Amino acid sequence: MNSSVEFTQGPAADEWPAGERHARAIREARRQSLPFTQFVMKIHSRCNLACDYCYVYEMSDQSWKDQPKTMSDQIFDYACLMIRDHAAQFEVPEVSLVLHGGEPLLVGHASLEHFARRAREIVEPATRIRLGMQTNGVLLDTEFLDTCSRHNVQIGVSLDGDERGHDRHRKYRRGAGSYADVTAGLQLLNQPAYRHLYSGLLCTIDIANDPLDTYAALVDFAPPALDLLLPHGNWTTPPPGRTTDQSRTPYADWLIAIFDRWYGAPVAETRIRLFDEVIELLFGGTGASESVGLAPVQLAVIETDGSLEQVDALKSAFAGAARIEGGTRGNALDRAVHEPAVIARQIGIEALGEGCRACPIHRVCGAGHYAHRYRAGSGFRNPSVYCADLEKLIRHIESRIRADLQTATGR
């Protein structure tokens, strides 16, 4: 999945949502600020793997090089105080906080224990907190798992399928694959003492891997939920296999093969969030995903130096795309909710271009993931680079469900 394409280094002055003209319209579309309810805490800024598709280390935004390797205890406490006060200010009944990286387990056993304990001590007096962690799994051991059990830290693990498919991209820096170490960690996590901590698997799609083999390899680890993620790319820097030929839908074809296997199974094997979200949206629900739908994004990232950013998948577009501007007075989270770049991800249909609004499935598709809409020169007010794939997938799911409903009702 390596690319030789030169990445865009920054937005043009009038790319949407940049520029004062866009800012006025965006603020008018969302007159009441929405608080942040989800937080990603970058407790370590480096990684022990060198995945070639990584948007943090392998794409245009190299700001990780300027970050401290590990979040200090003082910065962590300060960040938790910000979250606590922000939740109190906006009367948020519950927040989620995900310990992230880089690779979060690189902080070590003592620091993970400290961070998990302090998060609950500081935030819980103001609001309920759901703690989670996303890890590559290679360092998971019983000491880490005991810490997560004490503080109820839910654990998601990244796994890209079987050994061959996983090790094609998720390698150590010296070139060895990580599959054996990840699966050893997953076997520990699946033990009865720790199974309650297991939140699911995250798999980045590679259309070079057989979809059914990939799905079977993932299901072998009995994940409670499964995230199948489209590789980050956009119109300026397309993802692997995605061309301007809209008659080709390699990602839809890959996903449809899994959907049919998953949907047709006699017993539910796992939840697949993308499919669940599409089905909910088809039935008129609101959804809660960045990948599809029009639900507002209320997520903030806190870097190891304590600085605030939007979701870091935006770094796949251009350097600085995730940055949140603003002053220095008061709570940074309280200030950030007024930023046009933040509001732009909360205004639903108002963030879509005319072509997307005219599409009959726009409330289900939602123009896809925000990062995948970017085009140098116009910004983020475009269809997804995966537009053709998303349309084919959604229509396929709709037709399968509609046929079953007609059979069930005799109509």
C-alpha positions as CSV (number, residue, x, y, z in Angstrom):
1,M,0.0,0.0,0.0
2,N,3.0,2.3,-0.3
3,S,2.4,5.3,-2.6
4,S,4.9,7.4,-4.5
5,V,2.4,10.3,-4.8
6,E,3.5,13.6,-3.4
7,F,1.1,14.5,-0.5
8,T,-0.5,17.9,-0.2
9,Q,1.3,20.0,2.4
10,G,-1.5,22.3,3.3
11,P,-4.9,23.7,2.3
12,A,-5.5,26.5,-0.2
13,A,-6.8,29.6,1.5
14,D,-10.4,29.0,0.3
15,E,-10.7,25.2,0.6
16,W,-13.8,24.2,2.5
17,P,-14.0,24.6,5.5
18,A,-11.0,27.1,5.5
19,G,-11.4,30.8,4.9
20,E,-13.6,33.4,6.5
21,R,-16.4,33.1,3.9
22,H,-16.9,29.4,4.7
23,A,-16.5,30.0,8.5
24,R,-19.5,32.4,8.5
25,A,-21.7,29.9,6.7
26,I,-20.6,27.0,8.9
27,R,-21.3,28.9,12.1
28,E,-24.7,29.8,10.9
29,A,-25.5,26.2,10.1
30,R,-24.8,25.2,13.7
31,R,-26.0,27.9,16.0
32,Q,-25.7,25.8,19.2
33,S,-22.2,24.3,19.9
34,L,-22.1,20.6,20.6
35,P,-19.7,19.4,23.3
36,F,-17.1,16.7,22.9
37,T,-18.1,13.4,24.3
38,Q,-15.3,11.2,22.9
39,F,-11.6,11.6,23.6
40,V,-8.5,9.9,22.3
41,M,-5.6,10.3,24.6
42,K,-2.2,9.9,22.9
43,I,-0.3,8.5,25.9
44,H,2.7,7.5,23.6
45,S,3.5,9.1,20.3
46,R,5.8,6.3,18.9
47,C,5.0,2.8,17.6
48,N,6.9,-0.5,17.7
49,L,5.5,-1.5,14.3
50,A,6.1,0.1,10.9
51,C,2.7,-0.5,9.1
52,D,3.2,0.9,5.6
53,Y,-0.4,2.3,5.4
54,C,-0.2,4.2,8.7
55,Y,-1.7,7.7,8.4
56,V,0.3,8.9,11.4
57,Y,3.8,8.0,10.4
58,E,3.7,7.2,6.7
59,M,1.7,10.1,5.2
60,S,2.1,13.8,4.8
61,D,1.7,15.0,8.3
62,Q,4.9,14.3,10.2
63,S,4.1,16.3,13.3
64,W,4.5,13.2,15.5
65,K,8.3,13.9,15.3
66,D,7.8,17.0,17.4
67,Q,5.8,15.3,20.1
68,P,7.3,14.0,23.4
69,K,7.5,10.2,23.2
70,T,5.4,9.7,26.4
71,M,2.7,11.9,27.9
72,S,3.8,13.1,31.3
73,D,1.8,12.5,34.4
74,Q,1.2,16.3,34.7
75,I,-0.1,16.6,31.1
76,F,-2.3,13.6,31.6
77,D,-3.8,15.0,34.8
78,Y,-4.3,18.4,33.0
79,A,-6.0,16.7,30.1
80,C,-8.4,14.8,32.4
81,L,-9.2,18.1,34.2
82,M,-10.0,19.7,30.9
83,I,-12.3,16.8,30.1
84,R,-13.9,16.9,33.5
85,D,-14.6,20.6,33.4
86,H,-15.8,20.5,29.8
87,A,-18.3,17.7,30.7
88,A,-19.5,19.7,33.7
89,Q,-19.9,22.9,31.7
90,F,-22.0,21.2,29.0
91,E,-23.7,18.7,31.4
92,V,-22.5,15.7,29.5
93,P,-23.8,12.5,31.2
94,E,-21.0,10.2,29.9
95,V,-17.8,10.4,28.1
96,S,-15.5,7.8,26.5
97,L,-11.7,8.1,26.8
98,V,-9.5,5.9,24.6
99,L,-5.8,5.4,25.5
100,H,-4.1,5.5,22.2
101,G,-0.8,6.1,20.4
102,G,1.4,5.3,18.5
103,E,1.3,2.2,20.6
104,P,-0.1,2.9,24.1
105,L,1.4,-0.1,25.7
106,L,4.9,1.4,25.1
107,V,4.3,3.5,28.2
108,G,4.9,0.4,30.3
109,H,3.0,-1.3,33.1
110,A,3.4,1.3,35.8
111,S,2.4,4.2,33.7
112,L,-0.7,2.4,32.3
113,E,-1.8,1.6,35.8
114,H,-1.3,5.3,36.8
115,F,-3.1,6.7,33.8
116,A,-6.1,4.4,34.1
117,R,-6.4,5.1,37.8
118,R,-6.1,8.9,37.4
119,A,-8.6,9.1,34.6
120,R,-11.3,7.6,36.8
121,E,-10.2,9.6,39.9
122,I,-10.3,12.9,38.0
123,V,-13.2,12.6,35.6
124,E,-15.7,10.4,37.4
125,P,-16.8,13.0,40.0
126,A,-18.2,15.0,37.1
127,T,-19.5,12.4,34.7
128,R,-19.5,8.7,33.9
129,I,-16.4,7.6,32.0
130,R,-15.9,4.6,29.7
131,L,-12.3,3.7,29.4
132,G,-10.9,2.0,26.3
133,M,-7.6,1.3,24.6
134,Q,-6.6,0.5,21.0
135,T,-3.5,-1.5,20.7
136,N,-1.5,-3.5,18.1
137,G,-1.5,-6.3,20.7
138,V,2.1,-7.4,20.4
139,L,2.9,-6.3,24.0
140,L,-0.2,-7.6,25.7
141,D,0.6,-9.7,28.8
142,T,-1.1,-10.7,32.0
143,E,0.2,-7.6,33.9
144,F,-1.3,-5.2,31.4
145,L,-4.5,-7.2,31.3
146,D,-4.7,-7.2,35.1
147,T,-4.4,-3.4,35.1
148,C,-7.1,-3.1,32.5
149,S,-9.3,-5.5,34.5
150,R,-8.9,-3.4,37.7
151,H,-9.9,-0.2,36.0
152,N,-12.3,-1.7,33.4
153,V,-10.4,-0.6,30.3
154,Q,-12.0,-2.2,27.2
155,I,-9.4,-3.4,24.7
156,G,-9.5,-3.2,20.9
157,V,-6.8,-5.0,18.9
158,S,-5.7,-4.3,15.3
159,L,-5.5,-7.5,13.2
160,D,-5.6,-7.6,9.4
161,G,-6.7,-11.2,8.9
162,D,-4.7,-14.3,8.5
163,E,-0.9,-14.4,8.9
164,R,-0.1,-13.7,5.2
165,G,-2.5,-10.8,4.9
166,H,-1.6,-9.3,8.3
167,D,2.1,-9.5,7.9
168,R,2.0,-7.9,4.4
169,H,1.7,-4.5,6.0
170,R,1.9,-4.8,9.8
171,K,5.6,-5.4,10.3
172,Y,8.3,-4.6,12.8
173,R,10.8,-2.0,11.6
174,R,13.3,-4.6,10.7
175,G,10.8,-6.3,8.4
176,A,9.6,-9.3,10.5
177,G,5.8,-9.8,10.6
178,S,3.9,-9.2,13.8
179,Y,1.2,-11.8,13.4
180,A,2.6,-14.4,15.9
181,D,2.9,-11.8,18.7
182,V,-0.5,-10.2,18.0
183,T,-2.2,-13.6,18.1
184,A,-0.4,-14.6,21.3
185,G,-1.8,-11.4,22.9
186,L,-5.3,-12.2,21.6
187,Q,-5.2,-15.7,23.0
188,L,-4.5,-14.1,26.4
189,L,-7.3,-11.6,26.0
190,N,-9.7,-14.4,25.1
191,Q,-9.1,-16.3,28.3
192,P,-12.1,-16.3,30.7
193,A,-10.4,-14.0,33.2
194,Y,-10.0,-11.3,30.6
195,R,-12.6,-11.9,27.9
196,H,-14.9,-9.2,29.4
197,L,-12.3,-6.6,28.4
198,Y,-12.3,-7.6,24.8
199,S,-14.1,-4.9,22.7
200,G,-13.3,-6.1,19.2
201,L,-10.9,-6.3,16.3
202,L,-10.0,-3.5,13.9
203,C,-9.0,-4.6,10.3
204,T,-7.8,-2.3,7.6
205,I,-9.0,-3.6,4.3
206,D,-6.5,-4.8,1.7
207,I,-8.3,-5.9,-1.5
208,A,-5.3,-8.1,-2.3
209,N,-6.4,-10.4,0.5
210,D,-9.3,-12.8,-0.1
211,P,-12.3,-11.3,1.8
212,L,-13.7,-14.6,3.0
213,D,-10.3,-15.9,4.2
214,T,-9.8,-12.6,6.0
215,Y,-13.2,-12.8,7.6
216,A,-12.7,-16.4,8.7
217,A,-9.3,-15.6,10.2
218,L,-10.8,-12.7,12.2
219,V,-13.8,-14.7,13.4
220,D,-11.5,-17.4,14.7
221,F,-10.6,-15.0,17.5
222,A,-14.3,-14.6,18.5
223,P,-14.4,-10.8,18.4
224,P,-17.5,-9.2,20.1
225,A,-17.3,-6.6,17.3
226,L,-15.4,-6.1,14.1
227,D,-14.4,-2.9,12.4
228,L,-13.6,-3.2,8.7
229,L,-11.8,0.1,7.7
230,L,-11.4,1.5,4.3
231,P,-7.7,2.6,3.8
232,H,-7.3,6.3,4.2
233,G,-7.0,8.1,0.9
234,N,-8.7,10.9,-1.0
235,W,-9.2,12.4,-4.5
236,T,-5.7,13.9,-4.5
237,T,-4.0,10.8,-3.1
238,P,-6.2,7.9,-3.9
239,P,-6.2,4.7,-1.9
240,P,-4.8,1.5,-3.4
241,G,-6.9,0.1,-6.3
242,R,-9.3,3.1,-6.3
243,T,-9.2,4.8,-9.7
244,T,-11.2,7.5,-11.4
245,D,-13.2,4.7,-13.2
246,Q,-16.4,4.8,-11.2
247,S,-17.6,1.6,-12.9
248,R,-15.0,-0.3,-10.8
249,T,-15.9,-1.0,-7.2
250,P,-13.2,-3.2,-5.7
251,Y,-13.9,-2.3,-2.1
252,A,-17.7,-2.8,-2.5
253,D,-17.1,-6.2,-4.1
254,W,-14.7,-7.2,-1.2
255,L,-17.2,-6.0,1.5
256,I,-20.2,-7.5,-0.2
257,A,-18.6,-11.0,-0.1
258,I,-18.2,-10.6,3.6
259,F,-21.7,-9.1,4.1
260,D,-23.3,-12.1,2.3
261,R,-21.4,-14.5,4.4
262,W,-22.1,-12.6,7.7
263,Y,-25.7,-11.9,7.0
264,G,-26.5,-15.4,5.8
265,A,-24.9,-17.1,8.7
266,P,-27.4,-19.3,10.7
267,V,-26.0,-17.9,14.0
268,A,-24.6,-14.4,14.5
269,E,-20.9,-14.7,14.7
270,T,-20.0,-11.1,15.5
271,R,-21.2,-7.5,15.0
272,I,-19.7,-5.7,12.0
273,R,-20.1,-2.1,12.8
274,L,-20.1,-0.8,9.2
275,F,-22.9,-3.2,8.2
276,D,-24.8,-2.5,11.5
277,E,-24.6,1.2,10.8
278,V,-25.8,0.9,7.3
279,I,-28.8,-1.3,8.3
280,E,-29.7,1.2,11.1
281,L,-29.6,4.1,8.7
282,L,-31.6,2.3,6.1
283,F,-34.4,1.9,8.7
284,G,-34.3,5.6,9.6
285,G,-31.9,5.5,12.5
286,T,-29.4,8.2,13.1
287,G,-26.2,6.1,13.3
288,A,-23.1,6.9,15.3
289,S,-20.3,6.3,12.9
290,E,-17.7,8.5,11.1
291,S,-17.8,6.1,8.2
292,V,-21.4,6.6,7.0
293,G,-24.4,8.7,7.9
294,L,-24.8,12.3,9.0
295,A,-24.4,12.0,12.8
296,P,-22.3,14.8,14.3
297,V,-18.7,14.0,15.2
298,Q,-17.9,15.0,18.8
299,L,-14.4,13.6,19.2
300,A,-11.2,15.3,20.2
301,V,-7.6,14.0,20.2
302,I,-5.2,15.1,22.9
303,E,-1.6,14.7,21.9
304,T,1.3,13.7,24.2
305,D,2.2,17.4,24.7
306,G,-1.3,18.2,25.7
307,S,-2.3,20.0,22.5
308,L,-5.7,19.5,21.0
309,E,-6.5,18.1,17.5
310,Q,-9.4,16.7,15.6
311,V,-9.5,13.0,14.8
312,D,-6.0,12.1,13.4
313,A,-7.3,10.3,10.3
314,L,-7.4,13.8,8.8
315,K,-3.6,13.7,8.7
316,S,-4.0,11.5,5.7
317,A,-5.2,14.6,3.7
318,F,-2.5,17.1,4.3
319,A,-0.1,18.3,7.0
320,G,-2.0,20.3,9.6
321,A,-5.5,19.1,8.6
322,A,-6.2,17.8,12.1
323,R,-5.0,21.0,13.8
324,I,-7.4,23.0,15.9
325,E,-6.7,26.8,16.0
326,G,-7.8,29.2,18.7
327,G,-6.7,31.3,21.6
328,T,-5.0,30.3,24.8
329,R,-7.5,31.5,27.5
330,G,-9.8,29.1,29.4
331,N,-10.5,25.5,28.6
332,A,-9.2,24.5,25.2
333,L,-12.1,22.0,24.7
334,D,-14.6,24.8,25.4
335,R,-12.9,27.0,22.9
336,A,-12.6,24.3,20.2
337,V,-16.4,23.7,20.0
338,H,-16.7,27.1,18.3
339,E,-14.0,26.3,15.6
340,P,-15.4,26.2,12.1
341,A,-13.3,23.1,11.3
342,V,-14.9,21.3,14.3
343,I,-18.5,22.5,13.5
344,A,-18.1,21.4,9.9
345,R,-18.2,17.8,11.1
346,Q,-21.4,18.4,13.1
347,I,-23.7,20.0,10.6
348,G,-24.9,16.9,8.7
349,I,-26.4,17.6,5.4
350,E,-25.1,21.2,5.4
351,A,-21.6,19.8,5.0
352,L,-22.5,18.0,1.8
353,G,-22.0,19.4,-1.7
354,E,-24.9,19.7,-4.2
355,G,-24.2,16.4,-5.9
356,C,-24.3,14.5,-2.6
357,R,-27.5,16.2,-1.5
358,A,-29.2,15.2,-4.7
359,C,-28.2,11.5,-4.2
360,P,-31.2,9.4,-2.9
361,I,-29.0,7.5,-0.4
362,H,-27.2,10.6,1.0
363,R,-28.7,10.1,4.5
364,V,-27.2,6.6,4.6
365,C,-23.9,7.3,2.9
366,G,-23.3,10.7,4.4
367,A,-20.5,11.2,1.8
368,G,-18.5,8.6,3.7
369,H,-15.6,9.3,6.0
370,Y,-14.8,13.0,6.1
371,A,-11.1,12.4,5.5
372,H,-11.9,10.5,2.3
373,R,-13.7,13.6,0.8
374,Y,-10.6,15.8,0.4
375,R,-9.6,17.2,-2.9
376,A,-6.8,19.7,-3.2
377,G,-8.2,23.0,-4.3
378,S,-11.8,22.5,-3.0
379,G,-11.3,20.9,0.4
380,F,-13.7,18.5,2.1
381,R,-17.0,19.4,0.5
382,N,-16.9,16.5,-2.0
383,P,-18.2,13.0,-2.3
384,S,-16.1,10.3,-0.8
385,V,-13.3,8.9,-3.0
386,Y,-15.1,5.6,-2.3
387,C,-18.4,7.0,-3.6
388,A,-19.0,4.2,-6.1
389,D,-18.1,1.5,-3.6
390,L,-20.3,2.9,-0.9
391,E,-23.3,3.3,-3.2
392,K,-23.0,-0.3,-4.5
393,L,-22.5,-1.7,-0.9
394,I,-25.5,0.2,0.5
395,R,-27.8,-0.7,-2.4
396,H,-26.8,-4.4,-2.0
397,I,-27.5,-4.4,1.7
398,E,-30.8,-2.7,1.1
399,S,-31.9,-5.2,-1.6
400,R,-31.0,-8.2,0.7
401,I,-32.9,-6.9,3.6
402,R,-35.9,-5.8,1.5
403,A,-36.1,-9.2,-0.1
404,D,-36.1,-10.9,3.3
405,L,-38.8,-8.5,4.6
406,Q,-41.0,-9.2,1.6
407,T,-40.5,-13.0,2.1
408,A,-41.3,-12.7,5.8
409,T,-44.5,-10.6,5.3
410,G,-45.6,-12.4,2.2
411,R,-45.7,-9.2,0.1
